[in-house]
Amino acid sequence: MKSAGIGILVAAVVVFVAGAVLGLKLVTQSAEVISSAPTCETRTVAVGEDLTANLVRVNVYNASRTAGLADRVSRLLQQRNFLPGTIANNPTDFTTDDIVIVADDADDPRVKLVQAQFAGDATVKQGTVPGVEGVSVLVGKNYAKKQLAKKAPSAMKSDRSITSCIPFAGTAD
């Protein structure tokens, strides 16, 4: 009976020592750096080609007190094949009760394609939303009266070369 107890004690010491050696090795070895694989495919639309909704990322910001409005509008735009962007409360200095697209260039075909999705007037204001790519839309409390257009184009001829990064299926951006 004593020899069984000693055997268990020896086995425990062996496991402890092996664990300590392995742990020390793992703590002191250098990290193996693995290059990250791309998460998206780059696509380019040339001048005169169709710019389709699935190449345009849309960020939607809530400029109202209606909870979940930006998320709802983003989901509706995603149903029209636009790429999902940031969804948050209005981070800009612009205030609106209507629909405002914040862009550097009102003539950008991406801006025009998004603008065409709204039934009411979606105005374009000069500016940017720092830290995000794509078209940024502010939706105010009057969105409920205007909503998305029943029929809207899903593509538009591009007057410039546009490059877009399309996420691979199953990747989050």
MDAnalysis code that builds the backbone (N, CA, C; Angstrom):
import MDAnalysis as mda
import numpy as np

u = mda.Universe.empty(519, n_residues=173, atom_resindex=np.repeat(np.arange(173), 3), trajectory=True)
u.add_TopologyAttr("name", ["N", "CA", "C"] * 173)
u.add_TopologyAttr("resid", np.arange(1, 174))
u.add_TopologyAttr("resname", ["MET", "LYS", "SER", "ALA", "GLY", "ILE", "GLY", "ILE", "LEU", "VAL", "ALA", "ALA", "VAL", "VAL", "VAL", "PHE", "VAL", "ALA", "GLY", "ALA", "VAL", "LEU", "GLY", "LEU", "LYS", "LEU", "VAL", "THR", "GLN", "SER", "ALA", "GLU", "VAL", "ILE", "SER", "SER", "ALA", "PRO", "THR", "CYS", "GLU", "THR", "ARG", "THR", "VAL", "ALA", "VAL", "GLY", "GLU", "ASP", "LEU", "THR", "ALA", "ASN", "LEU", "VAL", "ARG", "VAL", "ASN", "VAL", "TYR", "ASN", "ALA", "SER", "ARG", "THR", "ALA", "GLY", "LEU", "ALA", "ASP", "ARG", "VAL", "SER", "ARG", "LEU", "LEU", "GLN", "GLN", "ARG", "ASN", "PHE", "LEU", "PRO", "GLY", "THR", "ILE", "ALA", "ASN", "ASN", "PRO", "THR", "ASP", "PHE", "THR", "THR", "ASP", "ASP", "ILE", "VAL", "ILE", "VAL", "ALA", "ASP", "ASP", "ALA", "ASP", "ASP", "PRO", "ARG", "VAL", "LYS", "LEU", "VAL", "GLN", "ALA", "GLN", "PHE", "ALA", "GLY", "ASP", "ALA", "THR", "VAL", "LYS", "GLN", "GLY", "THR", "VAL", "PRO", "GLY", "VAL", "GLU", "GLY", "VAL", "SER", "VAL", "LEU", "VAL", "GLY", "LYS", "ASN", "TYR", "ALA", "LYS", "LYS", "GLN", "LEU", "ALA", "LYS", "LYS", "ALA", "PRO", "SER", "ALA", "MET", "LYS", "SER", "ASP", "ARG", "SER", "ILE", "THR", "SER", "CYS", "ILE", "PRO", "PHE", "ALA", "GLY", "THR", "ALA", "ASP"])
u.atoms.positions = np.array([
    [0.823, -1.172, 0.000],
    [0.000, 0.000, 0.000],
    [0.868, 1.236, 0.000],
    [2.024, 1.183, 0.761],
    [2.926, 2.321, 0.792],
    [3.552, 2.557, -0.574],
    [3.849, 1.477, -1.313],
    [4.489, 1.642, -2.613],
    [3.540, 2.293, -3.618],
    [2.228, 2.050, -3.512],
    [1.247, 2.677, -4.390],
    [1.211, 4.176, -4.122],
    [1.275, 4.591, -2.844],
    [1.282, 6.004, -2.476],
    [2.527, 6.699, -2.988],
    [3.670, 6.019, -2.880],
    [4.937, 6.598, -3.360],
    [4.894, 6.723, -4.880],
    [4.325, 5.753, -5.566],
    [4.204, 5.790, -7.037],
    [3.367, 6.982, -7.489],
    [2.268, 7.229, -6.778],
    [1.402, 8.371, -7.117],
    [2.144, 9.676, -6.875],
    [2.886, 9.744, -5.757],
    [3.660, 10.949, -5.430],
    [4.736, 11.200, -6.486],
    [5.430, 10.166, -6.915],
    [6.472, 10.303, -7.939],
    [5.831, 10.769, -9.254],
    [4.687, 10.197, -9.635],
    [3.998, 10.578, -10.864],
    [3.587, 12.052, -10.809],
    [3.094, 12.513, -9.656],
    [2.691, 13.907, -9.497],
    [3.886, 14.841, -9.637],
    [5.028, 14.460, -9.047],
    [6.246, 15.279, -9.152],
    [6.710, 15.337, -10.606],
    [6.664, 14.215, -11.316],
    [7.069, 14.178, -12.724],
    [6.157, 15.101, -13.552],
    [4.854, 15.048, -13.349],
    [3.904, 15.910, -14.070],
    [4.174, 17.366, -13.738],
    [4.418, 17.695, -12.469],
    [4.704, 19.066, -12.049],
    [5.970, 19.599, -12.710],
    [7.038, 18.822, -12.695],
    [8.312, 19.248, -13.281],
    [8.162, 19.420, -14.797],
    [7.504, 18.472, -15.455],
    [7.305, 18.560, -16.901],
    [6.471, 19.805, -17.244],
    [5.452, 20.083, -16.459],
    [4.624, 21.277, -16.674],
    [5.417, 22.551, -16.479],
    [6.275, 22.584, -15.452],
    [7.095, 23.768, -15.188],
    [8.084, 24.003, -16.323],
    [8.703, 22.954, -16.816],
    [9.674, 23.082, -17.920],
    [8.953, 23.553, -19.186],
    [7.844, 22.948, -19.524],
    [7.084, 23.330, -20.707],
    [6.571, 24.765, -20.593],
    [6.060, 25.123, -19.415],
    [5.569, 26.485, -19.183],
    [6.670, 27.513, -19.349],
    [7.855, 27.228, -18.801],
    [8.996, 28.138, -18.922],
    [9.411, 28.285, -20.383],
    [9.381, 27.183, -21.122],
    [9.731, 27.227, -22.542],
    [8.729, 28.090, -23.316],
    [7.449, 27.934, -23.047],
    [6.418, 28.713, -23.740],
    [6.506, 30.201, -23.411],
    [6.833, 30.523, -22.188],
    [6.931, 31.926, -21.765],
    [8.142, 32.607, -22.371],
    [9.240, 31.881, -22.537],
    [10.485, 32.515, -22.983],
    [10.720, 32.451, -24.488],
    [9.955, 31.660, -25.229],
    [10.205, 31.592, -26.666],
    [9.603, 32.798, -27.372],
    [10.167, 33.138, -28.526],
    [9.671, 34.281, -29.281],
    [8.381, 33.892, -30.006],
    [7.550, 34.899, -30.230],
    [6.272, 34.658, -30.889],
    [6.489, 34.447, -32.377],
    [5.754, 33.533, -32.930],
    [5.819, 33.291, -34.366],
    [4.824, 34.234, -35.035],
    [5.318, 35.060, -35.932],
    [4.462, 36.021, -36.618],
    [3.938, 35.379, -37.888],
    [2.621, 35.400, -38.011],
    [1.973, 34.846, -39.187],
    [1.414, 36.016, -39.987],
    [1.747, 36.070, -41.262],
    [1.224, 37.178, -42.071],
    [-0.279, 37.008, -42.215],
    [-0.975, 38.138, -42.116],
    [-2.421, 38.063, -42.198],
    [-2.855, 37.987, -43.657],
    [-3.809, 37.163, -43.912],
    [-4.342, 36.999, -45.254],
    [-5.312, 38.140, -45.534],
    [-5.483, 38.506, -46.766],
    [-6.431, 39.582, -47.075],
    [-7.849, 39.169, -46.686],
    [-8.634, 40.134, -46.255],
    [-10.014, 39.865, -45.847],
    [-11.008, 40.313, -46.902],
    [-10.465, 40.897, -47.990],
    [-11.369, 41.354, -49.033],
    [-10.700, 41.248, -50.394],
    [-11.531, 41.356, -51.410],
    [-11.067, 41.319, -52.792],
    [-11.224, 42.714, -53.377],
    [-10.168, 43.245, -53.966],
    [-10.213, 44.571, -54.563],
    [-10.841, 44.492, -55.948],
    [-11.835, 45.339, -56.173],
    [-12.482, 45.417, -57.479],
    [-12.441, 46.857, -57.957],
    [-12.238, 47.043, -59.234],
    [-12.162, 48.380, -59.806],
    [-13.223, 48.542, -60.880],
    [-13.921, 49.670, -60.827],
    [-14.883, 50.039, -61.853],
    [-14.216, 51.114, -62.693],
    [-14.127, 50.883, -63.983],
    [-13.492, 51.843, -64.887],
    [-14.497, 52.904, -65.322],
    [-13.979, 53.980, -65.848],
    [-14.820, 55.053, -66.371],
    [-15.774, 54.473, -67.414],
    [-17.064, 54.803, -67.269],
    [-18.076, 54.328, -68.212],
    [-18.708, 53.007, -67.842],
    [-18.129, 52.279, -66.897],
    [-18.717, 51.005, -66.453],
    [-19.778, 51.265, -65.388],
    [-20.606, 50.253, -65.149],
    [-21.639, 50.361, -64.117],
    [-21.032, 50.199, -62.727],
    [-21.325, 51.149, -61.870],
    [-21.002, 51.041, -60.449],
    [-22.237, 50.455, -59.787],
    [-22.108, 49.253, -59.239],
    [-23.259, 48.583, -58.632],
    [-23.266, 48.783, -57.120],
    [-24.445, 48.621, -56.535],
    [-24.620, 48.841, -55.098],
    [-23.684, 47.971, -54.267],
    [-23.379, 46.760, -54.726],
    [-22.542, 45.851, -53.937],
    [-21.075, 46.260, -53.909],
    [-20.755, 47.412, -54.507],
    [-19.394, 47.950, -54.451],
    [-19.321, 49.219, -53.605],
    [-20.451, 49.582, -52.979],
    [-20.525, 50.838, -52.225],
    [-20.803, 50.557, -50.754],
    [-19.895, 50.999, -49.892],
    [-20.064, 50.873, -48.438],
    [-20.825, 52.101, -47.937],
    [-21.866, 51.869, -47.127],
    [-22.677, 52.973, -46.619],
    [-22.650, 52.967, -45.092],
    [-22.207, 54.089, -44.533],
    [-22.230, 54.305, -43.090],
    [-23.498, 55.092, -42.776],
    [-24.238, 54.653, -41.779],
    [-25.494, 55.333, -41.450],
    [-25.435, 55.811, -40.001],
    [-25.745, 57.092, -39.817],
    [-25.685, 57.719, -38.500],
    [-27.049, 58.276, -38.122],
    [-27.431, 58.046, -36.896],
    [-28.708, 58.506, -36.381],
    [-28.582, 59.962, -35.935],
    [-29.338, 60.847, -36.582],
    [-29.350, 62.264, -36.220],
    [-30.677, 62.622, -35.551],
    [-31.361, 61.601, -35.031],
    [-32.653, 61.818, -34.373],
    [-32.607, 61.221, -32.971],
    [-33.732, 61.271, -32.313],
    [-33.851, 60.644, -30.992],
    [-34.525, 59.274, -31.087],
    [-34.780, 58.815, -32.291],
    [-35.433, 57.532, -32.512],
    [-34.410, 56.412, -32.397],
    [-34.527, 55.615, -31.366],
    [-33.573, 54.522, -31.135],
    [-33.634, 53.509, -32.271],
    [-32.468, 53.111, -32.748],
    [-32.381, 52.071, -33.766],
    [-32.625, 52.534, -35.189],
    [-32.804, 53.839, -35.414],
    [-33.106, 54.333, -36.764],
    [-31.951, 54.057, -37.730],
    [-30.726, 54.330, -37.326],
    [-29.580, 54.101, -38.206],
    [-29.451, 52.618, -38.560],
    [-29.656, 51.747, -37.607],
    [-29.575, 50.312, -37.853],
    [-30.658, 49.890, -38.857],
    [-31.865, 50.403, -38.680],
    [-32.968, 50.053, -39.573],
    [-32.664, 50.499, -41.007],
    [-32.192, 51.732, -41.163],
    [-31.885, 52.244, -42.500],
    [-30.723, 51.452, -43.110],
    [-29.706, 51.135, -42.321],
    [-28.578, 50.353, -42.821],
    [-29.043, 48.993, -43.319],
    [-29.916, 48.343, -42.578],
    [-30.421, 47.025, -42.988],
    [-31.211, 47.117, -44.294],
    [-32.002, 48.185, -44.441],
    [-32.762, 48.372, -45.681],
    [-31.820, 48.582, -46.867],
    [-30.754, 49.340, -46.655],
    [-29.777, 49.542, -47.725],
    [-29.023, 48.245, -48.033],
    [-28.757, 47.436, -47.019],
    [-28.106, 46.145, -47.250],
    [-29.008, 45.222, -48.056],
    [-30.329, 45.324, -47.865],
    [-31.256, 44.528, -48.665],
    [-31.188, 44.928, -50.136],
    [-30.706, 46.146, -50.383],
    [-30.517, 46.619, -51.756],
    [-29.074, 46.382, -52.214],
    [-28.360, 45.541, -51.488],
    [-27.002, 45.068, -51.811],
    [-25.878, 46.055, -51.511],
    [-26.134, 47.130, -50.799],
    [-25.047, 48.010, -50.388],
    [-24.253, 47.316, -49.289],
    [-22.952, 47.601, -49.224],
    [-22.101, 47.022, -48.193],
    [-22.342, 47.730, -46.862],
    [-22.426, 46.987, -45.769],
    [-22.642, 47.633, -44.468],
    [-21.389, 48.368, -44.005],
    [-21.592, 49.538, -43.456],
    [-20.503, 50.324, -42.883],
    [-20.769, 50.550, -41.412],
    [-20.302, 51.660, -40.908],
    [-20.495, 52.012, -39.509],
    [-21.954, 52.387, -39.261],
    [-22.457, 51.972, -38.117],
    [-23.805, 52.351, -37.680],
    [-23.635, 52.952, -36.292],
    [-24.017, 54.214, -36.139],
    [-23.815, 54.888, -34.850],
    [-24.667, 56.150, -34.789],
    [-24.561, 56.839, -33.666],
    [-25.178, 58.154, -33.548],
    [-24.337, 59.163, -34.313],
    [-24.927, 60.265, -34.675],
    [-24.301, 61.296, -35.490],
    [-23.000, 61.803, -34.859],
    [-21.848, 61.562, -35.520],
    [-20.570, 62.019, -34.984],
    [-20.143, 63.384, -35.552],
    [-20.971, 63.960, -36.423],
    [-20.588, 65.197, -37.106],
    [-21.137, 66.425, -36.390],
    [-20.736, 67.593, -36.889],
    [-21.283, 68.852, -36.376],
    [-22.577, 69.215, -37.074],
    [-22.964, 68.454, -38.098],
    [-24.198, 68.723, -38.819],
    [-25.393, 68.263, -38.002],
    [-26.430, 69.058, -37.996],
    [-27.694, 68.645, -37.392],
    [-28.730, 68.646, -38.502],
    [-29.624, 67.694, -38.456],
    [-30.651, 67.608, -39.489],
    [-31.858, 66.856, -38.964],
    [-33.010, 67.220, -39.510],
    [-34.226, 66.456, -39.257],
    [-34.531, 65.578, -40.462],
    [-33.774, 65.776, -41.524],
    [-34.027, 65.081, -42.776],
    [-32.928, 64.058, -43.071],
    [-32.599, 63.906, -44.328],
    [-31.570, 62.973, -44.762],
    [-30.428, 63.787, -45.365],
    [-29.226, 63.593, -44.838],
    [-28.054, 64.323, -45.323],
    [-26.953, 63.319, -45.624],
    [-26.336, 63.489, -46.777],
    [-25.171, 62.682, -47.133],
    [-23.956, 63.581, -46.964],
    [-23.004, 63.125, -46.165],
    [-21.783, 63.882, -45.909],
    [-20.713, 63.345, -46.851],
    [-20.223, 64.235, -47.746],
    [-19.253, 63.794, -48.746],
    [-18.371, 64.950, -49.186],
    [-17.156, 64.600, -49.588],
    [-16.247, 65.596, -50.150],
    [-16.682, 66.023, -51.539],
    [-17.291, 65.089, -52.271],
    [-17.622, 65.336, -53.670],
    [-19.058, 64.894, -53.948],
    [-19.952, 65.866, -54.133],
    [-21.359, 65.562, -54.391],
    [-21.556, 64.857, -55.734],
    [-20.593, 64.977, -56.650],
    [-20.706, 64.358, -57.970],
    [-20.146, 62.937, -58.028],
    [-19.619, 62.441, -56.917],
    [-19.097, 61.080, -56.863],
    [-20.255, 60.121, -57.163],
    [-20.081, 59.193, -58.111],
    [-21.165, 58.262, -58.447],
    [-21.647, 57.424, -57.257],
    [-20.771, 57.147, -56.299],
    [-21.196, 56.411, -55.098],
    [-22.214, 57.239, -54.317],
    [-21.934, 58.537, -54.192],
    [-22.843, 59.443, -53.478],
    [-24.165, 59.535, -54.227],
    [-24.106, 59.690, -55.540],
    [-25.331, 59.803, -56.345],
    [-26.171, 58.534, -56.271],
    [-25.503, 57.362, -56.263],
    [-26.239, 56.098, -56.186],
    [-26.952, 55.969, -54.844],
    [-26.277, 56.340, -53.762],
    [-26.916, 56.295, -52.439],
    [-28.028, 57.340, -52.360],
    [-27.779, 58.527, -52.866],
    [-28.768, 59.604, -52.841],
    [-30.049, 59.182, -53.567],
    [-29.911, 58.432, -54.651],
    [-31.062, 57.987, -55.434],
    [-31.922, 56.967, -54.695],
    [-31.434, 56.418, -53.593],
    [-32.185, 55.405, -52.847],
    [-33.306, 56.011, -52.002],
    [-33.229, 57.301, -51.738],
    [-34.190, 57.944, -50.838],
    [-35.318, 58.609, -51.621],
    [-36.550, 58.430, -51.129],
    [-37.729, 58.987, -51.796],
    [-37.748, 60.511, -51.672],
    [-37.423, 61.018, -50.505],
    [-37.391, 62.464, -50.305],
    [-36.040, 63.010, -50.703],
    [-35.909, 64.314, -50.609],
    [-34.628, 64.931, -50.938],
    [-33.575, 64.550, -49.915],
    [-32.518, 63.954, -50.403],
    [-31.346, 63.685, -49.566],
    [-30.302, 64.698, -50.008],
    [-30.017, 65.659, -49.160],
    [-29.063, 66.694, -49.537],
    [-27.640, 66.230, -49.247],
    [-26.701, 66.798, -49.982],
    [-25.292, 66.471, -49.793],
    [-24.621, 67.689, -49.179],
    [-23.929, 67.465, -48.068],
    [-23.169, 68.532, -47.420],
    [-21.686, 68.198, -47.514],
    [-20.898, 69.205, -47.801],
    [-19.454, 69.063, -47.933],
    [-18.849, 68.691, -46.582],
    [-18.082, 67.616, -46.547],
    [-17.397, 67.210, -45.328],
    [-17.044, 65.743, -45.346],
    [-16.474, 65.279, -44.249],
    [-16.126, 63.870, -44.094],
    [-16.420, 63.438, -42.666],
    [-16.517, 62.147, -42.495],
    [-16.612, 61.558, -41.159],
    [-15.275, 60.876, -40.936],
    [-14.469, 61.384, -39.999],
    [-13.118, 60.838, -39.797],
    [-13.134, 59.350, -39.435],
    [-12.184, 58.628, -40.015],
    [-11.977, 57.230, -39.645],
    [-12.869, 56.226, -40.333],
    [-13.697, 56.661, -41.281],
    [-14.553, 55.702, -41.986],
    [-14.389, 55.857, -43.488],
    [-14.590, 54.762, -44.191],
    [-14.576, 54.771, -45.644],
    [-15.990, 54.558, -46.138],
    [-16.270, 55.068, -47.321],
    [-17.589, 54.872, -47.900],
    [-18.419, 56.134, -47.829],
    [-19.681, 55.980, -48.140],
    [-20.629, 57.090, -48.145],
    [-21.284, 57.165, -46.773],
    [-21.322, 58.364, -46.197],
    [-21.909, 58.540, -44.861],
    [-23.250, 59.262, -44.962],
    [-24.271, 58.663, -44.336],
    [-25.627, 59.190, -44.389],
    [-26.100, 59.505, -42.975],
    [-26.646, 60.710, -42.792],
    [-27.279, 61.085, -41.523],
    [-28.786, 60.988, -41.726],
    [-29.472, 60.295, -40.822],
    [-30.932, 60.204, -40.914],
    [-31.547, 60.895, -39.704],
    [-32.418, 61.850, -39.985],
    [-33.078, 62.606, -38.933],
    [-34.495, 62.115, -38.694],
    [-35.219, 62.842, -37.841],
    [-36.566, 62.404, -37.430],
    [-37.572, 62.395, -38.577],
    [-37.340, 63.157, -39.641],
    [-38.265, 63.177, -40.773],
    [-38.061, 62.016, -41.735],
    [-37.123, 61.145, -41.445],
    [-36.883, 59.990, -42.316],
    [-38.161, 59.176, -42.481],
    [-38.954, 59.050, -41.422],
    [-40.167, 58.239, -41.464],
    [-41.127, 58.743, -42.545],
    [-41.116, 60.042, -42.834],
    [-41.995, 60.614, -43.862],
    [-41.420, 60.406, -45.259],
    [-40.103, 60.275, -45.353],
    [-39.450, 60.213, -46.667],
    [-39.096, 58.786, -47.059],
    [-38.445, 58.062, -46.181],
    [-38.080, 56.661, -46.376],
    [-37.250, 56.423, -47.625],
    [-37.103, 55.143, -47.978],
    [-36.399, 54.778, -49.203],
    [-37.380, 54.807, -50.370],
    [-36.871, 55.127, -51.540],
    [-37.703, 55.144, -52.745],
    [-38.180, 53.735, -53.058],
    [-39.396, 53.626, -53.558],
    [-39.928, 52.307, -53.914],
    [-39.088, 51.689, -55.037],
    [-38.766, 52.508, -56.037],
    [-37.919, 52.045, -57.133],
    [-36.706, 52.958, -57.170],
    [-35.552, 52.343, -57.108],
    [-34.308, 53.102, -57.139],
    [-33.295, 52.305, -57.949],
    [-32.373, 52.985, -58.586],
    [-31.373, 52.259, -59.377],
    [-30.444, 51.440, -58.487],
    [-30.033, 50.281, -58.986],
    [-29.067, 49.453, -58.263],
    [-27.673, 49.616, -58.852],
    [-27.587, 50.427, -59.916],
    [-26.300, 50.693, -60.552],
    [-26.350, 52.062, -61.215],
    [-25.163, 52.588, -61.483],
    [-25.043, 53.896, -62.109],
    [-23.725, 53.923, -62.887],
    [-23.736, 54.556, -64.049],
    [-22.501, 54.688, -64.826],
    [-21.506, 55.521, -64.039],
    [-20.265, 55.069, -64.027],
    [-19.229, 55.776, -63.284],
    [-18.483, 56.723, -64.212],
    [-18.277, 57.941, -63.737],
    [-17.530, 58.925, -64.523],
    [-16.059, 58.967, -64.107],
    [-15.673, 58.012, -63.266],
    [-14.290, 57.933, -62.786],
    [-13.958, 56.499, -62.404],
    [-12.700, 56.223, -62.262],
    [-12.248, 54.909, -61.825],
    [-12.439, 54.815, -60.314],
    [-13.106, 53.761, -59.876],
    [-13.398, 53.578, -58.445],
    [-12.930, 52.198, -58.025],
    [-12.174, 52.152, -56.930],
    [-11.706, 50.880, -56.380],
    [-12.434, 50.620, -55.073],
    [-12.871, 49.389, -54.917],
    [-13.615, 48.998, -53.728],
    [-13.090, 47.666, -53.211],
    [-13.096, 47.494, -51.897],
    [-12.646, 46.255, -51.276],
    [-13.883, 45.479, -50.811],
    [-14.162, 44.374, -51.463],
    [-15.347, 43.566, -51.167],
    [-14.960, 42.462, -50.190],
    [-15.579, 42.448, -48.976],
    [-15.224, 41.418, -47.990],
    [-15.520, 40.017, -48.512],
    [-14.627, 39.079, -48.198],
    [-14.878, 37.684, -48.505],
    [-16.033, 37.218, -47.628],
    [-16.773, 36.247, -48.099],
    [-17.894, 35.704, -47.318],
    [-17.388, 35.218, -45.972],
    [-18.083, 35.601, -44.925],
    [-17.745, 35.141, -43.589],
    [-16.729, 36.003, -42.871],
    [-16.259, 37.094, -43.474],
    [-15.317, 37.972, -42.788],
    [-16.026, 39.232, -42.358],
    [-15.652, 39.727, -41.216],
    [-16.206, 40.989, -40.721],
    [-15.212, 42.076, -41.043],
    [-15.743, 43.239, -41.382],
    [-14.856, 44.340, -41.733],
    [-14.754, 45.343, -40.618],
])
